[in-house]
Amino acid sequence: MKRCLLIAAFFALPALAAETAKPTGTLIDFRVDVQKSVPNDLGRASAYAEITGANPADVARKIKSVIADGLAVAKAQPGVTVKSGSTHTYPVYAKGGRNIESWRMRSEILLESRDAAALSVTIGKLQSSLAVGNLNFSPAPETRRQAEDDATIEAIEAFRAKAARIAGTLKKFYRIQQMSVNGGGNFPTPYPVARSAKLMMAEDAPMPVEAGESNITVNVSGQIELVD
């Protein structure tokens, strides 16, 4: 019986602790937001070749040759990382959709650089044989992480400052009951570059690009208790 009483008392302790921990003062919920601008210091682009022909083997051979030349051009540019992208082959049907009249193949190479000027020059050189697909600039992972860390510290400090102002206005002390930190960002999405753009540019001319900036937002929401 004594052991049963001890066990019952043991399980009753958390309930008693929770009861005594219940706030007795006025509870106030609020949120603060901090936004920071960060440079889009990482550029990514894709360049592709697309060929249609009656013989799939001939189409594949031509695509491989064009892509190999494009890889060689891109690899020769300092400051640009290049790798092969996706390759797709699919049939082109005649009117009525029953008979295959030709084959179309598309293959791409992927470019990445922290140097916008180098990426621009590389794209310009590839324009003579390849079309440019997507091109976008965004903060590099380490840039984004650092900005989020800085914004988080700033947001927490702003939350504490606002809590102190609220408590001071009501001539109370305060304690933080709960706090939640959330981050996010407004990053540019890849935008397509029209194939016809190749025809409007001088061969080997750098493609005009503007990396711009993105916004990092961190918000801190929580609850404080005002006490006498």
C-alpha positions as CSV (number, residue, x, y, z in Angstrom):
1,M,0.0,0.0,0.0
2,K,2.8,2.4,0.9
3,R,4.5,1.7,-2.5
4,C,1.2,2.5,-4.3
5,L,0.9,5.8,-2.4
6,L,4.5,6.7,-3.4
7,I,3.7,6.0,-7.1
8,A,0.5,8.0,-7.0
9,A,2.4,10.9,-5.4
10,F,5.1,10.6,-8.1
11,F,2.7,10.9,-11.0
12,A,0.9,13.8,-9.2
13,L,4.0,15.9,-9.1
14,P,3.9,17.1,-12.8
15,A,0.3,18.0,-12.4
16,L,1.1,20.1,-9.3
17,A,4.0,21.7,-11.1
18,A,1.9,22.6,-14.1
19,E,-0.7,24.1,-11.8
20,T,1.8,26.3,-10.0
21,A,3.4,27.3,-13.3
22,K,0.1,28.7,-14.7
23,P,0.5,32.4,-15.5
24,T,-1.4,34.7,-13.1
25,G,-0.8,38.1,-14.8
26,T,-2.0,39.6,-18.0
27,L,-1.0,37.8,-21.2
28,I,-0.1,39.7,-24.3
29,D,0.6,38.2,-27.7
30,F,2.5,40.1,-30.4
31,R,4.9,39.6,-33.3
32,V,7.8,41.5,-34.8
33,D,9.2,41.2,-38.3
34,V,12.7,42.0,-39.6
35,Q,13.6,42.1,-43.3
36,K,17.1,42.3,-44.7
37,S,18.2,42.7,-48.3
38,V,21.0,40.3,-49.5
39,P,22.8,40.3,-52.8
40,N,22.0,37.6,-55.3
41,D,25.6,36.4,-55.6
42,L,25.0,33.0,-57.2
43,G,24.0,32.8,-60.9
44,R,22.6,29.7,-62.6
45,A,21.8,29.2,-66.2
46,S,21.0,26.5,-68.7
47,A,21.9,26.4,-72.4
48,Y,20.5,23.8,-74.7
49,A,20.5,22.4,-78.2
50,E,17.4,21.1,-79.9
51,I,17.5,19.3,-83.3
52,T,14.8,17.5,-85.3
53,G,15.4,15.0,-88.0
54,A,14.1,11.8,-89.7
55,N,16.9,9.6,-88.4
56,P,17.2,9.5,-84.6
57,A,20.9,8.3,-84.8
58,D,21.8,11.3,-86.9
59,V,19.9,13.6,-84.6
60,A,21.8,12.2,-81.6
61,R,25.1,12.5,-83.3
62,K,24.5,16.2,-84.1
63,I,23.3,16.9,-80.6
64,K,26.4,15.3,-79.0
65,S,28.7,17.3,-81.2
66,V,27.0,20.6,-80.4
67,I,26.9,19.9,-76.7
68,A,30.5,18.8,-76.6
69,D,31.5,22.0,-78.2
70,G,29.4,24.0,-75.7
71,L,30.9,22.2,-72.8
72,A,34.4,22.9,-74.1
73,V,33.6,26.6,-74.4
74,A,32.1,26.8,-71.0
75,K,34.9,24.9,-69.2
76,A,37.4,27.3,-70.7
77,Q,35.8,30.3,-68.9
78,P,37.4,30.9,-65.5
79,G,35.0,31.2,-62.6
80,V,32.1,29.2,-64.1
81,T,31.2,25.7,-63.1
82,V,29.6,23.6,-65.9
83,K,28.0,20.2,-66.0
84,S,25.8,18.2,-68.3
85,G,22.0,18.6,-67.9
86,S,19.1,16.5,-69.0
87,T,18.6,15.0,-72.5
88,H,15.3,14.0,-74.0
89,T,14.3,12.3,-77.2
90,Y,10.7,12.1,-78.4
91,P,8.9,11.4,-81.6
92,V,7.2,14.1,-83.8
93,Y,3.9,12.7,-85.2
94,A,2.4,13.6,-88.5
95,K,-1.0,15.2,-88.7
96,G,-3.6,12.8,-87.3
97,G,-1.1,11.5,-84.7
98,R,-0.6,8.0,-86.0
99,N,2.7,8.0,-87.9
100,I,6.0,9.3,-86.7
101,E,7.4,11.7,-89.2
102,S,10.6,12.7,-87.3
103,W,12.5,12.7,-84.1
104,R,13.4,15.6,-81.9
105,M,16.2,15.6,-79.3
106,R,17.0,18.2,-76.7
107,S,20.1,18.3,-74.5
108,E,21.3,20.9,-72.1
109,I,24.3,22.0,-70.1
110,L,24.1,23.7,-66.7
111,L,26.2,26.7,-65.6
112,E,26.8,28.1,-62.2
113,S,29.0,31.0,-61.0
114,R,29.5,33.5,-58.2
115,D,30.8,35.9,-60.9
116,A,27.9,37.5,-62.8
117,A,30.3,39.0,-65.4
118,A,31.9,35.6,-66.1
119,L,28.5,34.0,-66.4
120,S,27.4,36.7,-68.8
121,V,30.5,36.3,-71.0
122,T,30.0,32.5,-71.1
123,I,26.4,32.7,-72.1
124,G,27.3,35.2,-74.8
125,K,29.9,32.8,-76.2
126,L,27.4,29.9,-76.2
127,Q,24.8,31.9,-78.0
128,S,26.4,31.1,-81.4
129,S,25.5,27.4,-81.1
130,L,23.1,27.0,-78.2
131,A,19.9,28.7,-77.0
132,V,19.7,29.9,-73.4
133,G,17.0,28.4,-71.3
134,N,16.5,29.5,-67.7
135,L,18.7,32.2,-66.1
136,N,18.4,33.3,-62.5
137,F,20.4,34.8,-59.6
138,S,19.8,34.1,-55.9
139,P,21.8,34.3,-52.7
140,A,24.4,31.6,-52.3
141,P,23.5,29.2,-49.5
142,E,26.2,30.6,-47.1
143,T,25.1,34.1,-47.9
144,R,21.5,33.2,-47.1
145,R,22.4,31.4,-43.9
146,Q,24.4,34.4,-42.6
147,A,21.6,36.8,-43.5
148,E,19.1,34.6,-41.7
149,D,21.3,34.4,-38.6
150,D,21.7,38.2,-38.5
151,A,18.0,38.8,-39.0
152,T,17.1,36.2,-36.3
153,I,19.3,38.0,-33.7
154,E,17.9,41.3,-34.7
155,A,14.3,40.0,-34.5
156,I,14.8,38.5,-31.1
157,E,16.3,41.8,-29.9
158,A,13.3,43.7,-31.4
159,F,10.9,41.3,-29.6
160,R,12.5,41.9,-26.3
161,A,12.6,45.7,-26.8
162,K,8.9,45.7,-27.7
163,A,8.1,43.6,-24.7
164,A,10.0,46.0,-22.5
165,R,8.1,49.0,-24.0
166,I,4.7,47.3,-23.5
167,A,5.5,46.4,-19.9
168,G,7.0,49.9,-19.2
169,T,4.0,51.6,-20.6
170,L,1.8,49.7,-18.2
171,K,4.3,50.0,-15.4
172,K,4.7,46.3,-15.0
173,F,7.5,43.8,-15.2
174,Y,7.3,41.0,-17.7
175,R,8.4,37.5,-18.4
176,I,8.4,35.6,-21.7
177,Q,5.9,32.8,-21.7
178,Q,6.6,31.5,-25.2
179,M,8.4,32.5,-28.4
180,S,8.5,31.2,-32.0
181,V,11.1,32.1,-34.6
182,N,10.3,31.8,-38.3
183,G,12.3,32.6,-41.3
184,G,11.7,32.9,-45.0
185,G,12.7,34.8,-48.1
186,N,11.5,36.3,-51.3
187,F,13.8,34.9,-53.9
188,P,13.6,35.4,-57.7
189,T,12.4,32.5,-59.8
190,P,14.2,31.4,-62.9
191,Y,13.0,33.3,-66.0
192,P,13.0,31.9,-69.5
193,V,15.2,33.5,-72.2
194,A,13.6,33.5,-75.6
195,R,15.4,31.5,-78.2
196,S,15.0,34.5,-80.6
197,A,17.3,36.4,-78.2
198,K,20.2,34.7,-79.8
199,L,19.4,36.3,-83.1
200,M,19.4,39.8,-81.7
201,M,22.8,39.6,-80.1
202,A,26.2,39.9,-81.7
203,E,28.0,36.6,-81.7
204,D,30.1,36.1,-78.5
205,A,28.7,39.3,-77.0
206,P,28.1,39.1,-73.2
207,M,24.5,38.7,-72.2
208,P,23.3,41.7,-70.2
209,V,22.4,40.5,-66.7
210,E,21.5,42.2,-63.4
211,A,21.8,40.0,-60.3
212,G,19.9,42.3,-58.0
213,E,19.0,41.5,-54.4
214,S,16.6,39.3,-52.5
215,N,14.8,39.8,-49.2
216,I,15.2,37.7,-46.1
217,T,12.5,37.9,-43.6
218,V,12.5,36.6,-40.0
219,N,9.6,37.0,-37.6
220,V,9.4,36.3,-33.9
221,S,6.0,35.8,-32.4
222,G,5.3,35.0,-28.8
223,Q,3.6,35.7,-25.6
224,I,4.6,37.7,-22.5
225,E,3.1,37.8,-19.1
226,L,2.8,41.1,-17.3
227,V,3.4,40.8,-13.5
228,D,3.5,43.3,-10.6
